[in-house]
Amino acid sequence: MNRRTTLILAAVASLGGLLYGYDLGIISAALLYLGKCMRLTEEQTGWLASAVMLGALASSLVGGGLADFIGRKKAMIASGFIFVVSVAMIVFSDSFAMLFAGRAIQGLSAGMIAVVVPVYMTECAPPKIRGVTSTMFQLCITIGIFVAMVTGWWYTAGVDAGVKAAVGDAAKILAVQDHAWRMMFTSSAYPALVFIVIAFLVSESPRWLFKRGKKDAAMRVLRASRDPAQAELEVREMEELGVGSQAHFTTSGDSLLQKRYLLPLVLAITLLGINQATGICAVLTFPAVMLSQAGLTAADAAQAGVWMALVNVVCTIPGVLLVDRLGRKWLLKIGTGAILLALGVGIWTYHKTEAGLIDVTAVLSAQVHDNTLSVPVKAIAPSDAAVTQVSVRYALGDKEQPLLQLRTDAEKPVLEIGSGPNDGKLEILRAKFSAAPSQTDGRIIFLCLLLYLGGFSFGPGVCLWLMSAELLPTRVRSMGMGLGVLGNAGVTVATTSLFLPIVGNFGYAAMWGCWFVCTAVYFAFAAFILPETKGKTLEEIEAHFARARHVGEASAIKAAA
């Protein structure tokens, strides 16, 4: 394979994945300060965390059609420019509405990248190394998440230093925190600009060129990336499959709902949707929240996020190297098996602590006097535990406030909430009292999250975008990926936006239990339903589904006779 072509393909996958991963990961650290600087409610925080996927929902409706209409190359360039515009909107936002719009537009760009880059890589790479080159996209998603975590940690350390230098000056502290989250997002513009430059340098997809009747151009692109015999073989397969398809279109029309397309379409959409139902985006968005609730200190929880992102990168590498040797199905089974083990241990650990939860909303509401609450934590409810804690969600006027959590081993274990003259009425919305989880519990959950991410990045993370693009026939690959990303983003929005309300009302054990059930279904889907695509040309995979259709029709005719 031509070295220059290989490097350019790798650069496209790397930068596209880096942007997508950074987009997913940076919100975790930014949320530490966004709630304080923008005074976000729990509902607004949930929507902001899922805004990227809402934008991806929109782009999935048009991204595939756009890539088919203007080509893969121009669609990648457009997505890069949209990303830069979204960064400017976020950095200069002064309200929740503008911030949400910026994140949603960033999601629009990320969704286009998620549709177009895997399709482009799948259509351009030779069959023998398609797994490795295409999964570079996923590897760089994990690197992007890691870079986002490190960036967040670096700015968090700067905020800590700034807070100490402010010596209690609330205005200066707020200014330092506001600067930090804006700079976190600013840093994502630099790889976006490089991505745009690289996208201008790549050639168009040979499959897209052939579909547009540009056979000679498609042949030139193929010969630049593989030997002449392989290039001629792939063009001949395209011609043979194209002739058969044209004959079928004469009677059926060019529809995604044709029988030859319906099965691979259902498989790809199911794969993209059930992958997110495992809870992966919530795990990447709220790791600090989960770990602090499990017993780690806030500082340890923030640092743990960096280690989690590092494991995500490290475990993706063997998956990338083995995907063309072991095959897609084996990686999926091993990965989902590890996730099931991690979730099972995590459910047991969380259940130990949450079994003794007491709702003290009425108790605290009764102790509010003159819009002020002041009560020692240990006096809220009787308990034999050495250390107890209370978690309170409250509102001042019609403005819901961030979650307040306090333990009896804090420096000042007194729950104090006050309302200023212009803040409105103090209302306790939800309050839970329980034994505080220990540091040991926190470490167990941390190890569970490491195992979860290790399993996910080795199997589902590597195979997701590669296999979903491989399953879909060339003629409908962009549109099919668009529908798949629609399902993917829809499930992600649901899991991310519902995470805080579900754990607030039912606990972490219930949330992890939902993920466990979905992952068990994922394991069965990978083991017994998905076909293996390792080592096959895209035309061979498409022919497999066409044969399955003919066999089904023949069986139906035989049964009728």
Helices and strands as residue ranges (DSSP letters): H 3-38, H 42-70, H 72-91, H 96-124, G 127-129, H 130-166, H 170-186, H 189-201, H 206-211, H 215-223, H 228-252, H 259-277, H 280-285, H 287-294, H 298-322, H 328-354, E 358-359, H 361-366, E 372-376, G 377-379, E 388-396, E 399-400, E 404-407, E 414-418, E 426-435, H 439-458, H 460-471, G 474-476, H 477-497, H 499-506, H 508-528, H 538-560
